[in-house]
Amino acid sequence: MKDLVMINIELLMMLENFFADDKLKLANLINSYMEFKKQKEQNQIFPFNKYLFQEARKKGYELKKTRWFDEVYQNLITLDKQGIK
């Protein structure tokens, strides 16, 4: 059976600019991931999404909170002030 690589679509969307700017190339990442898995037995269970995220961080990606996060956080603060849980 061939190796399968599952990709989280949300992660791809977060890294959209890195792919568009050629900072990351999906085909290269998949190939390097396959080589990474062959290096050590413990690497066999390392998920591709985590590998992709690590490679993006090496290229300067920073995980930033989204506007959605701020909205939810503010709603939680409001509910807490009102004593609603």
Jmol script that loads the backbone (N, CA, C; Angstrom):
load data "model"
ATOM      1  N   MET A   1       0.838  -1.180   0.000  1.00  0.00           N
ATOM      2  CA  MET A   1       0.000   0.000   0.000  1.00  0.00           C
ATOM      3  C   MET A   1       0.884   1.245   0.000  1.00  0.00           C
ATOM      4  N   LYS A   2       0.501   2.221  -0.777  1.00  0.00           N
ATOM      5  CA  LYS A   2       1.275   3.461  -0.845  1.00  0.00           C
ATOM      6  C   LYS A   2       1.050   4.293   0.402  1.00  0.00           C
ATOM      7  N   ASP A   3       2.044   5.124   0.722  1.00  0.00           N
ATOM      8  CA  ASP A   3       1.885   6.044   1.842  1.00  0.00           C
ATOM      9  C   ASP A   3       0.841   7.089   1.491  1.00  0.00           C
ATOM     10  N   LEU A   4      -0.003   7.392   2.447  1.00  0.00           N
ATOM     11  CA  LEU A   4      -1.015   8.428   2.269  1.00  0.00           C
ATOM     12  C   LEU A   4      -0.643   9.625   3.109  1.00  0.00           C
ATOM     13  N   VAL A   5      -0.932  10.800   2.578  1.00  0.00           N
ATOM     14  CA  VAL A   5      -0.704  12.033   3.320  1.00  0.00           C
ATOM     15  C   VAL A   5      -2.041  12.746   3.423  1.00  0.00           C
ATOM     16  N   MET A   6      -2.500  12.932   4.643  1.00  0.00           N
ATOM     17  CA  MET A   6      -3.746  13.665   4.847  1.00  0.00           C
ATOM     18  C   MET A   6      -3.391  15.113   5.175  1.00  0.00           C
ATOM     19  N   ILE A   7      -4.148  16.022   4.592  1.00  0.00           N
ATOM     20  CA  ILE A   7      -3.872  17.441   4.771  1.00  0.00           C
ATOM     21  C   ILE A   7      -5.102  18.126   5.330  1.00  0.00           C
ATOM     22  N   ASN A   8      -4.910  18.880   6.375  1.00  0.00           N
ATOM     23  CA  ASN A   8      -5.977  19.660   6.982  1.00  0.00           C
ATOM     24  C   ASN A   8      -6.199  20.906   6.131  1.00  0.00           C
ATOM     25  N   ILE A   9      -7.395  21.071   5.596  1.00  0.00           N
ATOM     26  CA  ILE A   9      -7.686  22.191   4.705  1.00  0.00           C
ATOM     27  C   ILE A   9      -7.555  23.536   5.426  1.00  0.00           C
ATOM     28  N   GLU A  10      -7.887  23.570   6.708  1.00  0.00           N
ATOM     29  CA  GLU A  10      -7.736  24.820   7.465  1.00  0.00           C
ATOM     30  C   GLU A  10      -6.279  25.253   7.528  1.00  0.00           C
ATOM     31  N   LEU A  11      -5.393  24.307   7.721  1.00  0.00           N
ATOM     32  CA  LEU A  11      -3.971  24.616   7.772  1.00  0.00           C
ATOM     33  C   LEU A  11      -3.496  25.142   6.424  1.00  0.00           C
ATOM     34  N   LEU A  12      -3.964  24.524   5.347  1.00  0.00           N
ATOM     35  CA  LEU A  12      -3.593  25.014   4.016  1.00  0.00           C
ATOM     36  C   LEU A  12      -4.087  26.451   3.805  1.00  0.00           C
ATOM     37  N   MET A  13      -5.273  26.738   4.295  1.00  0.00           N
ATOM     38  CA  MET A  13      -5.806  28.090   4.155  1.00  0.00           C
ATOM     39  C   MET A  13      -4.998  29.095   4.978  1.00  0.00           C
ATOM     40  N   MET A  14      -4.565  28.675   6.172  1.00  0.00           N
ATOM     41  CA  MET A  14      -3.752  29.559   7.010  1.00  0.00           C
ATOM     42  C   MET A  14      -2.423  29.876   6.337  1.00  0.00           C
ATOM     43  N   LEU A  15      -1.917  28.917   5.560  1.00  0.00           N
ATOM     44  CA  LEU A  15      -0.614  29.074   4.917  1.00  0.00           C
ATOM     45  C   LEU A  15      -0.726  29.531   3.464  1.00  0.00           C
ATOM     46  N   GLU A  16      -1.900  29.955   3.072  1.00  0.00           N
ATOM     47  CA  GLU A  16      -2.169  30.331   1.680  1.00  0.00           C
ATOM     48  C   GLU A  16      -1.137  31.310   1.123  1.00  0.00           C
ATOM     49  N   ASN A  17      -0.805  32.340   1.870  1.00  0.00           N
ATOM     50  CA  ASN A  17       0.162  33.333   1.386  1.00  0.00           C
ATOM     51  C   ASN A  17       1.557  32.739   1.214  1.00  0.00           C
ATOM     52  N   PHE A  18       1.915  31.803   2.049  1.00  0.00           N
ATOM     53  CA  PHE A  18       3.230  31.170   1.938  1.00  0.00           C
ATOM     54  C   PHE A  18       3.324  30.320   0.675  1.00  0.00           C
ATOM     55  N   PHE A  19       2.216  29.681   0.324  1.00  0.00           N
ATOM     56  CA  PHE A  19       2.198  28.916  -0.925  1.00  0.00           C
ATOM     57  C   PHE A  19       2.193  29.858  -2.130  1.00  0.00           C
ATOM     58  N   ALA A  20       1.411  30.925  -2.052  1.00  0.00           N
ATOM     59  CA  ALA A  20       1.318  31.877  -3.164  1.00  0.00           C
ATOM     60  C   ALA A  20       2.652  32.569  -3.409  1.00  0.00           C
ATOM     61  N   ASP A  21       3.406  32.840  -2.344  1.00  0.00           N
ATOM     62  CA  ASP A  21       4.706  33.513  -2.460  1.00  0.00           C
ATOM     63  C   ASP A  21       5.852  32.532  -2.700  1.00  0.00           C
ATOM     64  N   ASP A  22       5.531  31.265  -2.890  1.00  0.00           N
ATOM     65  CA  ASP A  22       6.521  30.205  -3.112  1.00  0.00           C
ATOM     66  C   ASP A  22       7.492  30.023  -1.947  1.00  0.00           C
ATOM     67  N   LYS A  23       7.089  30.441  -0.751  1.00  0.00           N
ATOM     68  CA  LYS A  23       7.906  30.153   0.425  1.00  0.00           C
ATOM     69  C   LYS A  23       7.776  28.671   0.774  1.00  0.00           C
ATOM     70  N   LEU A  24       6.625  28.108   0.451  1.00  0.00           N
ATOM     71  CA  LEU A  24       6.368  26.689   0.658  1.00  0.00           C
ATOM     72  C   LEU A  24       5.853  26.104  -0.648  1.00  0.00           C
ATOM     73  N   LYS A  25       6.307  24.902  -0.940  1.00  0.00           N
ATOM     74  CA  LYS A  25       5.819  24.187  -2.122  1.00  0.00           C
ATOM     75  C   LYS A  25       5.313  22.835  -1.653  1.00  0.00           C
ATOM     76  N   LEU A  26       4.033  22.597  -1.877  1.00  0.00           N
ATOM     77  CA  LEU A  26       3.396  21.411  -1.339  1.00  0.00           C
ATOM     78  C   LEU A  26       4.069  20.118  -1.807  1.00  0.00           C
ATOM     79  N   ALA A  27       4.394  20.027  -3.072  1.00  0.00           N
ATOM     80  CA  ALA A  27       5.036  18.811  -3.587  1.00  0.00           C
ATOM     81  C   ALA A  27       6.367  18.560  -2.882  1.00  0.00           C
ATOM     82  N   ASN A  28       7.153  19.612  -2.685  1.00  0.00           N
ATOM     83  CA  ASN A  28       8.440  19.477  -1.988  1.00  0.00           C
ATOM     84  C   ASN A  28       8.234  19.059  -0.536  1.00  0.00           C
ATOM     85  N   LEU A  29       7.216  19.631   0.094  1.00  0.00           N
ATOM     86  CA  LEU A  29       6.939  19.296   1.489  1.00  0.00           C
ATOM     87  C   LEU A  29       6.521  17.831   1.642  1.00  0.00           C
ATOM     88  N   ILE A  30       5.708  17.366   0.725  1.00  0.00           N
ATOM     89  CA  ILE A  30       5.282  15.965   0.792  1.00  0.00           C
ATOM     90  C   ILE A  30       6.483  15.042   0.612  1.00  0.00           C
ATOM     91  N   ASN A  31       7.339  15.359  -0.351  1.00  0.00           N
ATOM     92  CA  ASN A  31       8.536  14.533  -0.570  1.00  0.00           C
ATOM     93  C   ASN A  31       9.467  14.556   0.637  1.00  0.00           C
ATOM     94  N   SER A  32       9.679  15.739   1.206  1.00  0.00           N
ATOM     95  CA  SER A  32      10.573  15.818   2.371  1.00  0.00           C
ATOM     96  C   SER A  32       9.952  15.133   3.585  1.00  0.00           C
ATOM     97  N   TYR A  33       8.632  15.168   3.686  1.00  0.00           N
ATOM     98  CA  TYR A  33       7.941  14.468   4.773  1.00  0.00           C
ATOM     99  C   TYR A  33       8.140  12.954   4.649  1.00  0.00           C
ATOM    100  N   MET A  34       8.040  12.453   3.427  1.00  0.00           N
ATOM    101  CA  MET A  34       8.244  11.015   3.204  1.00  0.00           C
ATOM    102  C   MET A  34       9.665  10.611   3.586  1.00  0.00           C
ATOM    103  N   GLU A  35      10.633  11.458   3.264  1.00  0.00           N
ATOM    104  CA  GLU A  35      12.026  11.178   3.658  1.00  0.00           C
ATOM    105  C   GLU A  35      12.184  11.260   5.173  1.00  0.00           C
ATOM    106  N   PHE A  36      11.548  12.243   5.783  1.00  0.00           N
ATOM    107  CA  PHE A  36      11.575  12.409   7.234  1.00  0.00           C
ATOM    108  C   PHE A  36      11.054  11.156   7.925  1.00  0.00           C
ATOM    109  N   LYS A  37       9.967  10.591   7.418  1.00  0.00           N
ATOM    110  CA  LYS A  37       9.382   9.390   8.013  1.00  0.00           C
ATOM    111  C   LYS A  37      10.324   8.194   7.927  1.00  0.00           C
ATOM    112  N   LYS A  38      11.168   8.150   6.916  1.00  0.00           N
ATOM    113  CA  LYS A  38      12.092   7.021   6.738  1.00  0.00           C
ATOM    114  C   LYS A  38      13.310   7.108   7.675  1.00  0.00           C
ATOM    115  N   GLN A  39      13.583   8.304   8.208  1.00  0.00           N
ATOM    116  CA  GLN A  39      14.788   8.506   9.010  1.00  0.00           C
ATOM    117  C   GLN A  39      14.783   7.743  10.329  1.00  0.00           C
ATOM    118  N   LYS A  40      13.634   7.704  10.996  1.00  0.00           N
ATOM    119  CA  LYS A  40      13.542   7.037  12.296  1.00  0.00           C
ATOM    120  C   LYS A  40      12.199   6.336  12.395  1.00  0.00           C
ATOM    121  N   GLU A  41      12.178   5.265  13.121  1.00  0.00           N
ATOM    122  CA  GLU A  41      10.922   4.530  13.298  1.00  0.00           C
ATOM    123  C   GLU A  41       9.856   5.394  13.964  1.00  0.00           C
ATOM    124  N   GLN A  42      10.267   6.209  14.931  1.00  0.00           N
ATOM    125  CA  GLN A  42       9.302   7.050  15.637  1.00  0.00           C
ATOM    126  C   GLN A  42       8.691   8.120  14.724  1.00  0.00           C
ATOM    127  N   ASN A  43       9.350   8.449  13.641  1.00  0.00           N
ATOM    128  CA  ASN A  43       8.815   9.441  12.709  1.00  0.00           C
ATOM    129  C   ASN A  43       7.626   8.902  11.913  1.00  0.00           C
ATOM    130  N   GLN A  44       7.457   7.594  11.929  1.00  0.00           N
ATOM    131  CA  GLN A  44       6.371   6.976  11.162  1.00  0.00           C
ATOM    132  C   GLN A  44       4.996   7.462  11.591  1.00  0.00           C
ATOM    133  N   ILE A  45       4.868   7.836  12.848  1.00  0.00           N
ATOM    134  CA  ILE A  45       3.555   8.263  13.346  1.00  0.00           C
ATOM    135  C   ILE A  45       3.423   9.781  13.441  1.00  0.00           C
ATOM    136  N   PHE A  46       4.431  10.516  13.006  1.00  0.00           N
ATOM    137  CA  PHE A  46       4.407  11.977  13.059  1.00  0.00           C
ATOM    138  C   PHE A  46       3.434  12.486  11.997  1.00  0.00           C
ATOM    139  N   PRO A  47       2.401  13.248  12.381  1.00  0.00           N
ATOM    140  CA  PRO A  47       1.399  13.678  11.407  1.00  0.00           C
ATOM    141  C   PRO A  47       1.924  14.733  10.428  1.00  0.00           C
ATOM    142  N   PHE A  48       1.447  14.646   9.195  1.00  0.00           N
ATOM    143  CA  PHE A  48       1.872  15.587   8.160  1.00  0.00           C
ATOM    144  C   PHE A  48       1.507  17.020   8.521  1.00  0.00           C
ATOM    145  N   ASN A  49       0.342  17.222   9.103  1.00  0.00           N
ATOM    146  CA  ASN A  49      -0.062  18.590   9.464  1.00  0.00           C
ATOM    147  C   ASN A  49       0.950  19.239  10.403  1.00  0.00           C
ATOM    148  N   LYS A  50       1.421  18.463  11.363  1.00  0.00           N
ATOM    149  CA  LYS A  50       2.405  18.987  12.305  1.00  0.00           C
ATOM    150  C   LYS A  50       3.731  19.278  11.588  1.00  0.00           C
ATOM    151  N   TYR A  51       4.115  18.386  10.692  1.00  0.00           N
ATOM    152  CA  TYR A  51       5.336  18.589   9.912  1.00  0.00           C
ATOM    153  C   TYR A  51       5.210  19.854   9.054  1.00  0.00           C
ATOM    154  N   LEU A  52       4.085  20.005   8.391  1.00  0.00           N
ATOM    155  CA  LEU A  52       3.837  21.178   7.551  1.00  0.00           C
ATOM    156  C   LEU A  52       3.924  22.459   8.373  1.00  0.00           C
ATOM    157  N   PHE A  53       3.295  22.460   9.538  1.00  0.00           N
ATOM    158  CA  PHE A  53       3.318  23.638  10.402  1.00  0.00           C
ATOM    159  C   PHE A  53       4.741  23.965  10.859  1.00  0.00           C
ATOM    160  N   GLN A  54       5.526  22.944  11.204  1.00  0.00           N
ATOM    161  CA  GLN A  54       6.920  23.173  11.612  1.00  0.00           C
ATOM    162  C   GLN A  54       7.728  23.798  10.479  1.00  0.00           C
ATOM    163  N   GLU A  55       7.531  23.302   9.263  1.00  0.00           N
ATOM    164  CA  GLU A  55       8.263  23.837   8.117  1.00  0.00           C
ATOM    165  C   GLU A  55       7.851  25.285   7.840  1.00  0.00           C
ATOM    166  N   ALA A  56       6.578  25.586   8.014  1.00  0.00           N
ATOM    167  CA  ALA A  56       6.096  26.959   7.816  1.00  0.00           C
ATOM    168  C   ALA A  56       6.710  27.899   8.851  1.00  0.00           C
ATOM    169  N   ARG A  57       6.812  27.437  10.080  1.00  0.00           N
ATOM    170  CA  ARG A  57       7.430  28.274  11.128  1.00  0.00           C
ATOM    171  C   ARG A  57       8.894  28.552  10.814  1.00  0.00           C
ATOM    172  N   LYS A  58       9.581  27.571  10.221  1.00  0.00           N
ATOM    173  CA  LYS A  58      10.978  27.789   9.832  1.00  0.00           C
ATOM    174  C   LYS A  58      11.089  28.882   8.770  1.00  0.00           C
ATOM    175  N   LYS A  59      10.030  29.050   7.984  1.00  0.00           N
ATOM    176  CA  LYS A  59      10.015  30.055   6.915  1.00  0.00           C
ATOM    177  C   LYS A  59       9.446  31.395   7.384  1.00  0.00           C
ATOM    178  N   GLY A  60       9.121  31.491   8.685  1.00  0.00           N
ATOM    179  CA  GLY A  60       8.679  32.767   9.238  1.00  0.00           C
ATOM    180  C   GLY A  60       7.207  32.876   9.571  1.00  0.00           C
ATOM    181  N   TYR A  61       6.456  31.793   9.431  1.00  0.00           N
ATOM    182  CA  TYR A  61       5.030  31.854   9.756  1.00  0.00           C
ATOM    183  C   TYR A  61       4.841  31.984  11.255  1.00  0.00           C
ATOM    184  N   GLU A  62       3.934  32.868  11.641  1.00  0.00           N
ATOM    185  CA  GLU A  62       3.577  33.035  13.054  1.00  0.00           C
ATOM    186  C   GLU A  62       2.085  32.834  13.194  1.00  0.00           C
ATOM    187  N   LEU A  63       1.698  32.028  14.138  1.00  0.00           N
ATOM    188  CA  LEU A  63       0.281  31.801  14.393  1.00  0.00           C
ATOM    189  C   LEU A  63      -0.263  33.014  15.140  1.00  0.00           C
ATOM    190  N   LYS A  64      -1.198  33.674  14.506  1.00  0.00           N
ATOM    191  CA  LYS A  64      -1.801  34.859  15.121  1.00  0.00           C
ATOM    192  C   LYS A  64      -3.269  34.584  15.364  1.00  0.00           C
ATOM    193  N   LYS A  65      -3.780  35.238  16.368  1.00  0.00           N
ATOM    194  CA  LYS A  65      -5.198  35.042  16.644  1.00  0.00           C
ATOM    195  C   LYS A  65      -6.029  35.706  15.547  1.00  0.00           C
ATOM    196  N   THR A  66      -7.189  35.152  15.342  1.00  0.00           N
ATOM    197  CA  THR A  66      -8.064  35.656  14.293  1.00  0.00           C
ATOM    198  C   THR A  66      -9.091  36.627  14.868  1.00  0.00           C
ATOM    199  N   ARG A  67      -9.775  37.334  13.984  1.00  0.00           N
ATOM    200  CA  ARG A  67     -10.841  38.231  14.424  1.00  0.00           C
ATOM    201  C   ARG A  67     -11.924  37.418  15.130  1.00  0.00           C
ATOM    202  N   TRP A  68     -12.191  36.231  14.616  1.00  0.00           N
ATOM    203  CA  TRP A  68     -13.179  35.355  15.233  1.00  0.00           C
ATOM    204  C   TRP A  68     -12.814  35.063  16.683  1.00  0.00           C
ATOM    205  N   PHE A  69     -11.544  34.821  16.955  1.00  0.00           N
ATOM    206  CA  PHE A  69     -11.081  34.560  18.312  1.00  0.00           C
ATOM    207  C   PHE A  69     -11.391  35.754  19.203  1.00  0.00           C
ATOM    208  N   ASP A  70     -11.103  36.972  18.734  1.00  0.00           N
ATOM    209  CA  ASP A  70     -11.377  38.178  19.520  1.00  0.00           C
ATOM    210  C   ASP A  70     -12.865  38.322  19.826  1.00  0.00           C
ATOM    211  N   GLU A  71     -13.717  38.024  18.844  1.00  0.00           N
ATOM    212  CA  GLU A  71     -15.164  38.134  19.052  1.00  0.00           C
ATOM    213  C   GLU A  71     -15.640  37.144  20.107  1.00  0.00           C
ATOM    214  N   VAL A  72     -15.197  35.917  20.016  1.00  0.00           N
ATOM    215  CA  VAL A  72     -15.594  34.895  20.989  1.00  0.00           C
ATOM    216  C   VAL A  72     -15.072  35.273  22.373  1.00  0.00           C
ATOM    217  N   TYR A  73     -13.824  35.711  22.429  1.00  0.00           N
ATOM    218  CA  TYR A  73     -13.234  36.093  23.716  1.00  0.00           C
ATOM    219  C   TYR A  73     -14.019  37.243  24.359  1.00  0.00           C
ATOM    220  N   GLN A  74     -14.355  38.247  23.569  1.00  0.00           N
ATOM    221  CA  GLN A  74     -15.116  39.378  24.107  1.00  0.00           C
ATOM    222  C   GLN A  74     -16.502  38.935  24.580  1.00  0.00           C
ATOM    223  N   ASN A  75     -17.128  38.023  23.854  1.00  0.00           N
ATOM    224  CA  ASN A  75     -18.428  37.495  24.283  1.00  0.00           C
ATOM    225  C   ASN A  75     -18.303  36.745  25.597  1.00  0.00           C
ATOM    226  N   LEU A  76     -17.250  35.980  25.768  1.00  0.00           N
ATOM    227  CA  LEU A  76     -17.040  35.266  27.027  1.00  0.00           C
ATOM    228  C   LEU A  76     -16.826  36.226  28.188  1.00  0.00           C
ATOM    229  N   ILE A  77     -16.093  37.299  27.952  1.00  0.00           N
ATOM    230  CA  ILE A  77     -15.883  38.313  29.000  1.00  0.00           C
ATOM    231  C   ILE A  77     -17.214  38.946  29.388  1.00  0.00           C
ATOM    232  N   THR A  78     -18.021  39.287  28.395  1.00  0.00           N
ATOM    233  CA  THR A  78     -19.334  39.893  28.651  1.00  0.00           C
ATOM    234  C   THR A  78     -20.211  38.948  29.450  1.00  0.00           C
ATOM    235  N   LEU A  79     -20.259  37.675  29.044  1.00  0.00           N
ATOM    236  CA  LEU A  79     -21.053  36.699  29.772  1.00  0.00           C
ATOM    237  C   LEU A  79     -20.568  36.531  31.203  1.00  0.00           C
ATOM    238  N   ASP A  80     -19.255  36.539  31.390  1.00  0.00           N
ATOM    239  CA  ASP A  80     -18.690  36.399  32.731  1.00  0.00           C
ATOM    240  C   ASP A  80     -19.078  37.586  33.607  1.00  0.00           C
ATOM    241  N   LYS A  81     -19.031  38.788  33.040  1.00  0.00           N
ATOM    242  CA  LYS A  81     -19.410  39.995  33.804  1.00  0.00           C
ATOM    243  C   LYS A  81     -20.880  39.958  34.186  1.00  0.00           C
ATOM    244  N   GLN A  82     -21.694  39.346  33.345  1.00  0.00           N
ATOM    245  CA  GLN A  82     -23.137  39.248  33.611  1.00  0.00           C
ATOM    246  C   GLN A  82     -23.448  38.067  34.528  1.00  0.00           C
ATOM    247  N   GLY A  83     -22.454  37.272  34.831  1.00  0.00           N
ATOM    248  CA  GLY A  83     -22.654  36.115  35.696  1.00  0.00           C
ATOM    249  C   GLY A  83     -23.319  34.953  35.001  1.00  0.00           C
ATOM    250  N   ILE A  84     -23.264  34.961  33.666  1.00  0.00           N
ATOM    251  CA  ILE A  84     -23.873  33.881  32.888  1.00  0.00           C
ATOM    252  C   ILE A  84     -22.782  32.896  32.491  1.00  0.00           C
ATOM    253  N   LYS A  85     -23.078  31.630  32.663  1.00  0.00           N
ATOM    254  CA  LYS A  85     -22.088  30.619  32.280  1.00  0.00           C
ATOM    255  C   LYS A  85     -22.711  29.606  31.382  1.00  0.00           C
TER     256      LYS A  85
END
end "model"
wireframe off; spacefill off
backbone 0.3
color backbone group
